[in-house]
Amino acid sequence: MPMLTNLIRGMKSLLRSANVERDLDDELQGFLDESMADKQRSGYSPQQAEHLARVEMGSTNTVKHHIRSVGWETRMENLLQDIRYTIRTLLRSPGFTAVAVLSLALGIGANTAIFTLIRQVVMKQLPVQNPQELYSFGAAGAGGMLGGVDIGTVELFPYDFARQLQQQPGPFQSTAAYSSFAPMVNIRIPGSAEAIQAPGKLVTGNFFQVLQASPLLGRTLQPSDDTVKNGNPVTVISYHFWLQSMSADPTVVGKTITINSIPFTILGVMPEAFHDLKYGVRPTDFWFPLTMAPSVMVQDNILERDHYFLDMVARRNLTHSLTADQHWLDSQMRNYARAAAGATLSPARQQEIDHITTPLTSAARGLSSLRNQYGDSLLILSVIVAVVLLIACANLANFLLARAIARQREVSTRLALGSSRARILGQSILEALTLSLTGGLLGLGFAFVITRALIAFVMRGSPDTVLSAHPDGVVLSFTFAISVVAGLLFGLAPALQFARSAAGPTTLSPSTRSTANSSGRFWPKALITSQVVLALLLLVVAGLFLRTLRNLQDQSLGFERTHLLIAEIKPDIAGYTPENVPVLNQRMLESLSAIPGVRSASLADTPPISSGAWRSSMHPTGYTPGQNEEMGALLRRVSGRYFETTGVEIVSGRGLAPSDTSTATKVVVVNQTLANKYYPHGDAIGRTIGVDLDTNGPWNIVGIAKDTRALDLRGAKQEPLIYLPIVQLSGAHDSFANIILVRTVGDPTMTTRAVRGALHSVDPNLPILNIRTMQEHLDTFTSSETLISRLTSTFAILAVLLSAIGLYGVMSFNVARRTNEIGIRMALGASNSGVQWMVLRESLWLLAIGLAIGLPATLIVARFLRSQLYQMSPFDPVVFAAATIGIAIVTIVSTWLPSRRAASIDPMVALRYE
Amino acid sequence: MSIERKSRMGQHDVVQGTLEMLILKTLALEPTHGYGVATRIEQVSQGVFRVNPGSLLPALARMEQAGSVKSEWRTSENNRRAKYYKLTARGRKALAAEEETWNRQVSAIARIMQASAKATSEA
C-alpha cells in the first residue's frame, strides 16, 4: 500500500496544475492577511497579530492537505481501500466466490462466443472503402449456371449483359460482375509434385476497383487484364493460399503457377481480411479475369449468350434515389430481354418482359452463405445465452441479497461509527462489479474455447475458414459492457437492501434476523420464480429444436443412408475430355468394384440428395401441357448400378443395366412423381420422353423409381426426376461424373483408403476433392438445426443447473435464518415431517407460480419458432410436459436437502442459536 | 458524543455537524470570502462560536465540490484579491433541508432534557 500511496502522491503533483496550487496559496494568504489586519485594528502589535493569526490557522500545509483531499485523488484512495476490502471479503468465502465467478464466466462466455460469431457472420462490413455504396443485383443467394432462362427471372446474368453495364454504368459509379460460384481449379506449383485443388472466382477486370479493395502485395486485376478470350493468364491470390501453398513467399508477385494446365502469372496477394464480396465457408483462393472463364471452368462456350452464371454488383452514387437506380437497372434488363426475343413479340411476352426486375440489395456486409445458413440460428442463440446470463444474474442477486441480510449488523455498526451510506452502497456495487468483471475475464477464456468449437463444427473439419475465434476490440468491449451491466443488475438488489438497513434505526436488535420485513422476503422469491420461468422457456425451446432435428434425421429418404461412401472427383480440370472420359469412367468402376468389402459402385453427377441441381425442360410424349405450364424435371446422370448402390427402390419396370450401352436404345428411369403426374393411368413404362440436352432423345422409360429426398430435407414438394445413363450422354459436360458412390459391406470409413488407392491406380493425377460417408453428407443438411439444438440443450441444462443452485442456496439460507423460529415450532410440537413439508411447500409454491407464468409465456414465445420447426407443432405437448416435469423434479431435488436440514434441527440447540 | 469542546480562549468550536449549515446560512445573507464567513459566524454568535481556518477552508472546498456553493476571485474591501463564495440554488435547498432537520432535532433534544429533569425531580 505505501507504494500505491506514493504513486497517488506522485500523480497528484503531476496532475494538479500550478494554477490551482497558486490559488490555494493565495486564499490562505488572504485569510491570514485579513485576520492580521483585524487583530491589529483591535490593538495588537503587527508581530503579535501575525503570531496569533498563524496559531489560529495552524500548519498551512495541513490545511492545504485537507482542502486538497476534497478532490478526486482521495476518492481514488478510498476506492483502492474498498477494492482491497472487497477482495478480502470475497476471499473469505471462497466457495461462494468460486460458484459466482464460474456461473458468471459461463454466462458471459456464452454471450461473448455467440457475439463473436454474430459479429463475423451477421454484422461485419466488407473490409473495403465505403462498403455502404455497394449494391448487389438481387440477393445473389444462388450459385450456378443456367441456360434457357430469361434475364431477371433468376438473379444471374450472362457475360454480354455484364460487359454492357460495365462500359455504360448509367447512374451507378461503376458495375462489376463475378462468377456466382467458385469453380475448383487444378493447380501445380513449380517445385511441388502433387497437384492441388482450390476454388477460384472469375471477375471482370474492374471488380477490385468497384469494391475499392487494395492488395497486400503487388496489384489487383485491372480492366486491361480482362480483354482477350483465354488471352489473359493472370491471377490474384488470397492471403490464405499465399500462406498455405506459397509459403508466404514475399517475392511471389510475377511468379508463374500452372492452373488447369495453363501457366498463370501471379499479379498480387489480397490481405487476410478480404474474403471476397460473396463468400461461403471456404474462402476463395484465386481471382481470374472473366476472359479466362473458358479455360478455368473448362467450358469453351461459357461466355456466349444464354449462359447465365454471373452475379453483378454496383457501386451506387448515394445522392441518387434508390428507386431511380432500380428503375434504370430494370429498363436495361427489359431492353436486353426485348432484343433477345427478336422482332416478333406476343402481347403476353411483352407483358412478361415489362415485369422483369431484380432488386438492388445492399452488399455492404458482403454476401455470405454463412449468414443465410446460420444467421437466424445465431440470433435465436443470442437470445438464449442472454437468458442464461439473466438466470446467472438472478442467482447472484439472491446470494448477495442473502449476504446483505446476514451482514445487516455489520452495516449498522459501520453506519453508527460514521461511515457514509454512499460508501457502503458503493462497496456493495463494487463487490458485484468485482465478481462480474472477474467472471467476464474468465468468460473471455471460455468464449475462445466455445467459439473455436463452434467454428470447427461449422467448418466440418475443413481447415480453411473465413471465421476466427480471436476476439477483436469490439468483442472485448462487448464483454466488458455485459459484465458491467450484469454486475449492476445483480448488485442492485443487495445495494437496495443495504440502503434499507441503513434507514432502519433498530437494526442492531438480533430479533430482526428471524423476522425480516416482508420486502426482504419478496425479492428472493421473485427471483426464484423468474428463474423457473426462464429455465422452463429454455427447456421447451431446446426440446422443440431437438425433436425437429430428430424429425429431420429420422424421415424416410428413399435411399439407404448407411454403408455408403461418397467420393468427389473432378476429371475435367485434370485435362479429361468428353472423348476420353468414358474410358476413365469404365476403368474407375472396374477398379472400385474389385475392392474387397465393396458391394457395388456407381457414378453420378451428384449424391442422391444434393442442394446443387441439374435441371432441364422436358416433353413427355402423350401429355399436352396447359398454357404456361412449367415442363421441367431434375436430371441425374448415373451409371448402371446406381439403384443397387444407393438402395433407391425400383417400384415398377427395371433399373439401368450394363446392357444399356452408348449404342443401345436410349433409356431412362423416372421417379414416381413424374410418372403419376404425366401418366396418371399407370402407363409410363414404354412411353418416351424428350429432354432438352446436347444428347438427342427420345428416351424410353424403362422403370419407375421410388420418390427420394433429392434436394433437401425440409422441402415439402416432390419434383419430377429423370435418371439418365451416363454412358448414353454426350456433349461438353454430360459424360463427366463428379461423384462416385460406393456401397460397402462394413463400416464405409474403413474403405476410404482403398477407394483412394483404387482411383490413384487408375490415374494418379485424378483430383479427388473429398471422400465422406453418406451420413456425413446428410449431416451437412441439418448443420444449422444440429448447431442450434445442441447449443440450446446445453444452455438449457446450464440454466436449469444454475436455477437449481440458486434455489438450493436461497432455501438453505432461509432455513439457516429461520433456525430459531423452526426450533420454537418444534418445541411447540411441530413434527419433523411437518417442518420438512413447510420448507418444501414454500418452494412448491414458487414452482407453481413460476409454471403459471412460464407456461403461457413459453406458448407465446414458441409461436415465433414455428418456421424453424419441422413436422411438429410449436405447442408440442410432449415437449411441454417433459419440460414441466423436468423443472418440477429439479425444484424438489434442490429443496430436499435444505428441507431435511430443517427437519433435523434440534430445538434445544436452535433456541440457543444466536 | 461530545457536543462541544473548550478551546483556549474561552470560546467554543461550532457544534459538530453544523459547520456546513452555518456556512450556508452565512452565505445566504451575502456572498463573502473565507475570512468573512469566519468573522460573521463569530460576530452573529456574539463570540460563542469561532471557526478556525483549518476546518473552514476544507469545508468550503467540500461544499464547492458538492455544488452547494461556487466561488470567484474578486477584490476585497481591503483591496486584496480574495476568493468569494456564493450560494447556489442547490445550496439554498440544502440549507432549507438542514434548517428543518436542525429545528426538529433541537426541539426533540429540548423535550428530552425537560423530561429527564422532571424524572429526576420526581425520583
Contacts between the chains, C-beta under 8 A, distances in Angstrom:
chain1	res1	chain2	res2	distance
A	23	B	73	7.7
A	23	B	83	7.2
A	26	B	81	6.3
A	26	B	83	7.4
A	27	B	34	6.5
A	27	B	57	6.9
A	27	B	82	7.6
A	27	B	83	4.8
A	28	B	53	7.5
A	28	B	57	7.2
A	30	B	33	6.8
A	30	B	34	7.5
A	30	B	35	7.1
A	30	B	76	7.3
A	30	B	80	5.8
A	30	B	81	6.9
A	30	B	82	4.7
A	30	B	83	7.1
A	31	B	33	7.8
A	31	B	34	5.2
A	31	B	35	4.9
A	31	B	38	7.9
A	31	B	53	5.3
A	31	B	57	7.2
A	33	B	78	7.7
A	33	B	80	6.2
A	34	B	33	7.6
A	34	B	35	3.9
A	34	B	36	7.9
A	34	B	76	7.3
A	34	B	78	6.9
A	34	B	80	7.5
A	34	B	82	7.7
A	35	B	35	6.0
A	35	B	53	7.8
A	37	B	78	6.4
A	38	B	39	7.1
A	56	B	52	5.7
A	56	B	53	6.6
A	57	B	52	7.3
A	57	B	53	4.8
A	57	B	54	6.5
A	58	B	52	7.3
A	58	B	53	7.9
A	58	B	54	4.9
A	62	B	54	6.6
A	63	B	53	6.3
A	63	B	54	4.9
A	63	B	57	5.9
A	63	B	58	7.1
A	66	B	54	6.7
A	66	B	55	7.8
A	66	B	57	7.4
A	66	B	58	3.8
A	67	B	57	5.5
A	67	B	58	4.9
A	67	B	61	4.5
A	69	B	58	7.4
A	70	B	58	6.3
A	70	B	61	4.3
A	70	B	62	4.8
A	70	B	65	5.2
A	71	B	65	7.5
